[in-house]
């Protein structure tokens, strides 16, 4: 018997129960935290944070590459602008060719 009046087996059982209760409390805390982290809002928040971080990295790299290759970027933008305006420019050129042809026809008559 120990000083508290309990047998050694009872004290060992009490210590084991305390250890079990501490482990159970720790497990419950971790489980609750995991449940909070798995809510749709928490997942969406992490996703947005991750995408924001990755997007900032990609934009930073793109800006660095664009600064290093300004001529290529300017040429690409000009080519895209010309491609976008190809139909109006084609109509304008066609009208100009028609006018020139009519003037030449008038001059030769």
C-alpha positions, 0 to 999 in steps of 0.5 A: 500500500502507498501513502494515499491508501491505494494499492500499487495496482490501483495507483498504476491504474489511476496513472494509466487512466490519466495518461489515457485521458490526456491522450484522448484530449490531445486526439480530440483537439487534433481531430477538431482542428482537422475538422475545422480545416476540412470545412468548405470555407477553410479549403476555399481559403487555402485554395485562394491563398495558394493560387494567389501565391502562385499567380504572383510568382508567374506574373513576376516571372512574366514581367521579368521576361518581358523586361528582358525581351522588350523587342519581342514583346513589342513585335508580338503585340504589333503582330496581334494588333495587325491580325485583329485589324486584318479585315478592316485593313483589307477592306481599306486596301481594297478600296484604295486599289479600286480608287487607283484603278479608277483614276488610271482608267480615267487618265487613259481615256 
